[in-house]
Amino acid sequence: MSITTVDPIKRMAEIADKVENGERLSMEDGLFLYESDDLLTIGQLANKVNTRLNGNKVYFVQNMSLYFTNVCEEHCSFCHFRRDEGQEGAYTLTPDQMLDYIAENFNPEIKEFHISQGHNPHLPFEYYVDCIRRLKQAYPDVTIKAHTAAEIEFFSRISGLSYRDVLKALMEAGLSTLPGGGAEILTERYRSKMKVEKASTEEWLDVHRQAHLLGMKTHATMLYGSIETKEERIRHMMLLRELQDETGGFLVFIPNSVQPASKNASLKRFVPAWDELKTMAISRLMLDNFPHIKAYFINIGTKLTQLSFTFGASDAHGTIVKEKISHAAGALSPEGLTRDEIVWLIQGAGRVAVERDTFYNEIKVYER
């Protein structure tokens, strides 16, 4: 479908009626919105949906990003974090080394450890289980969010265990939720072109399905802005929507724009701000069964994050402390924010800042 073959005003009005009546948008609706240049109307529709779900609140968590290893068997073309064993800059931390790092940077208000890392084939599965166990023993009140679905598939291969048994072992050690990474774009054409050698589309979805069946709530992402088509973006959202219909296990969707190839890359290699705001809004409109859409300031910057709160986003992520993966690819955003900076960011958009835990239980509401 091309926008030139329909009356855009009439077509937008039809979509607005669907939104007003709580009707689900179709693939054709999503594609029309991507082709439309009426960004403000798209944003207004997304804001209406978000306000219906979350009122004037925008959530954030005090969290800390951790990276045990950057050694990885995969060679995804968009990743500049990974290293080969023995390569300059490659590292693998022991649990004790990680605990020393945490002790140097921890504050007692941190509620979540967010662990991202490489798929290191030189380590046994028990290493990863022990890392979770040791963290939980040292910080029993901090929620551990760790291991993407792609990592779970990797653990299944190196251990010979099923996804379910891998998840159960990690949960028994102290894992509470999975991050949404490894999804990238959930089509095999994209994954082949971008050398996404890790979990396939169906494997990624099935890991989250198994996690949900075990009672775990998880996260979902989309890495957009490279070779994917707009149809592939919408297809990605619809696959997530279908699984959410089935299990109800997703907490939030995080649309992440790709970063440039190096810190010296020209700004034109970033995803345009127009596309970032439009994708945020379309995500909110398509994913009608997701409670939250997250604006990830690491990828889109703090200014666009603030604007995103009127384009359908209800979450500002967290304090992070020191992000490494996107910054290895050249992200120009801060590596983390303080609680006061996030509260200001939210309040500056005329929204109510709400500190939460990992599962969106409210800890504190910050009145202006």
N, C-alpha and C positions, 0 to 999 in steps of 0.2 A: 504493500500500500504506500502511495506517495501522498504527501500533504497537498500536492498540486491537483489531485483528482477529487478532492472533497472541499466543501465549504468549511474553512478552518474555524470560523466563528460558531457555526452550527455544530460542528464536531466537538469543539471544546465545551459547548453548552450541554451536549449529551453526556460527556464525561462528568461534568459538574453535577448533573442530575444524579448520576450513579453514585458519586461521592456523597451527595446530600442524603441519598436514600440508603447508604450503607451497602451498595451493591458492589460485587467484586469486579475489578477491571480485567480486561482480556489482554492477550498478546497484542492485538491490533490497537487497543487503547494505549498501551505502554509505548508502542512504536510511534503512534501519533504524537504523544507527549514529547518524545525525544526529537521528533522532526519539527515540532512547533517552536517558534521564536518568542512565544508569549510566556516568558519566564516568570513574570510576576503572578499571572493567574495560576500557573502550576504551583508556585510557592504558596499562594493563598489557599489552594485546595489541600495541599499537604499540611499546612498549618491548621486547617479546620479539622483534619483527621487526628492530628497529634493532640490538639486541644481537647477533642472529644475523649481521647484516651488518657491524657496525662495532665489536663488543665494547664496551668501556667508554670509547672514545675520542670526544672532541668536537673538531672542527677549527676553526681560524680562520686568517686571512691578514692580514698587515700590508699594508694597501692605502690608497689615496688616491682620493677622489672628485673628479672634474673636470667642469666645465660650461663649454663654449666659448660657448654662446649660449642664451638663454631665449626668443628670438623663434621663434614657432611658428605655422604655418598652421592647426593643428588647434584645436578648441574643446571638448575633452573636459570634461564637466561636473564631474568630480572633481578637475581639475588647477588648482592655484593658483600654479604655477611659471611658466607661459607668459605671454608678453607679445606685443603687436603691435609691429611696427617703428615707432619713434618714440614709443611709449607710455612714460610715466614708469617707470623701473626696467628698461627693455629694454636688453640689452647683447649685443654680439658681440665676442669677444676674437680678436686675431690670435695666431698661434702664438708670437710673441715675448712677448706679454703673458702667455700661459699659462705659458711657460717661466719668466718672472719670478716668477709666483705659486708655481710648484712649487719654485723655488729657495729661496723664503722659508719653505716648510713641509716640505720633503723631509727624510727621514732615510735613511741608506744601507740600512736593513733593510726598506724598503718594496719589496714584490715585485710589486705590481699597481696599474695605473692603471685606475679604473673610470669610464668616461665616459658621462654621460647628458646629454641636451640637447634643445632644441626642434627642430622641423622647419622650419628657416629657409629660405623659398623665395627669398630675396633673394641667396642665395649659390650659386655653381656647385658641382657635385659635387667638382671638383678642390680646392676649399677644404677639404672634409672629408678628402680623401685626404692633402692636404699637412699637415694638423694631425697625423694619425697618423704620417706620415713624419718630421716634425720631432721629435715626442716620442720616436720610436724611435731616431733618430739621437743625441739628447741623452742618452737613458737606455736603452741597448741591452739591459740585463739586467732591465728591468722589463717584465712581461707587460702588454699592452694589451688590456683588455676594454672593448669599445665598440660602440655602435650596436645598438639593439634591432631585432627583425625589422620593426617598423613603420618605423624609420628606413631600413632597407635597401629596403623597398618604396617609400618616399619618394625615395630616391636613384635607384632604377630609373626612376621617373617623370620626375625632372628631368634625368636623363642620357640616357634612351633605351636604357640597357643592361639586359640580363637580370639577374635576381637573381644568377645564377652569376657573371656578368662583374663586377658590382658587388662581390661578395664577393672575387673574385680580385684586383681592383685594390686593395682595402683590405688584403688579406692580403699582397700584395707590398710594400705600404707599411709593414707591421709589425703589423697586427691579428692577434691570436691566438684570440680567442673573443668570442662575442656574449653580452651580458647577457640576462635573460629578460623584460624589460619590454615593454609594448605588448600583452601577451596579455590583460590585464584578465580578463574572462570570455569564453571562446571559444564564444559563441552569438550569432547575429545579432539576436535579440530584445533581448538586453542591450545590444549595441553600438549599436543604433538608439535605444533609450530613453536611453542615457547619452551620446549624441552622440559616440561613438567613431568619428570620421571617417577614422581612419587604417586601416591594413591590416585586411582582413576576417579571419575565422577561418581560411579556407583559405589566404589569402595569408601569414598569420603562420606557419602550420604549414609551408607550402612553403618559406619562407625558411630555416627551421631544417633542413628536409629537405635543401635544396641545400647548406647549410653542412656538414652531416654528411657528405654525399657527397664534399665537398672535403677531408674529413679533420679538420674542425674540431669540437671539443667545445663545447657551448653550455649555457646555463642556461634555466630555465623558471619563470615566476611565475604567480600567480593573485591578482587584486585583489578581495577579497570583503568583504561586509558592507554592501552598499547595496540594490539592487533585485533582485538575482539570487535565484532559487529554490535550494533545496538540490539539486534535481535538476540544475540548471544547473552547480552546483559539481562534482557527481559527473561529469557529462558532460564538463566541462572536464578533469578528471583522466583520464578514460578516453580522450579524444582524445590527450592527451600520452602515455599508456601505449601506445596503438596505434602512435604514431610511434616511440616508444622500442623497441617490438618490431621495427619495420621497420629502424631505423638504429643503435640503441644509442649515439646521440650526446649524450644529455643527461647532465650531471654531477650536477645537483642541482635540486630543486624548492623554490621559495620562496613559501609562502602569505603574502601581505601584506594586512593588514586596512586598510580605508580610514580616512583621518584626517578630523577634523571640518572644517567649512567655514572656520573662522578660529581664530586663537589664543584668541579670547574665547568660543568655543563652549562650552556646558556639557558636562560629562563624559558625560552620557547619550548623546551623539552619537558616542562611541567604540564600537567593537565590544566587546561584553561579553567579559570574560576567559574565561568559560565557553566561549563560541563559539570564541575563539582557540585555546584548548587542545584543544578537540574537533576543530577543523579541522586542527590540526597532526597529531594522532593519526590521523585518518581519511586524511589525505594519505599518511602512512607506510603505512597498511594497503592503500590502493587502488593506490598506485604501487609495486607489488612489484618492478618492474624498474629503479627509480631507486636509485642507490647512496646518495644522501644527501637529507635534508630539512633545510632551513635555517630556523633561528629568527632572524628579522630584528629585532634589538633596537630599531632605529629606529622600527618600527611598533608593536611589542607591548611595548616597555619592557624594562628589564634584569631585573626580577623575574620576569616571565612567561617571558622567555628562559631563565632558569635553570631554571624548572619544566619547560620544554619538553624538556629533556634526558632527562626520564623519561616523556615523551609522544611519543617517536619521533624527535626532532630530533638530528642528529649534527653540526651545523655552527652556529657562532656568528657567522658573517660575518667582519667584520674591523675594523680600527682606523678606517677611513673618513677621519679628520681633520676634515672639515666637510661634513656632508650638507645639501642644500638643498631637494630636491623635497618630501619628506614634511614638513619643517619649514615650508615655505611654506604647507602646508595645516593647520598647527597641531599637529604632533607634539610631545609633551611630553618625549620621550626626549633623552638627550645627543646632540649632533651628531657625536660620535665617542668612542672609548674608547682608552686606552693599551693597550699589550700587557699590562702587569701587571694592569690592570683586567679584561681579558678572561680572562686566566689565572685570576685569582681567581674570576671569575664561574663558570667551568667547574669549577674545583676545589671551589668552595662547594657544588656539586651532587653531589659525590662522584665526579666523572668525571675522566678523564685529559685534560689540555689538550695538543693537538697543533698546533703551528704548521705550516702547509702552504703550498704555492704554489697558483696558480690551479687546477691540475689534480690536487690532492689528493696530490701527492708530499710526503712528510713531511720537514720541515726540522729540527724540534726537538720532542722530547717533554719536557714539563715535569712532573717527578716531584714529588709532594707531600712 
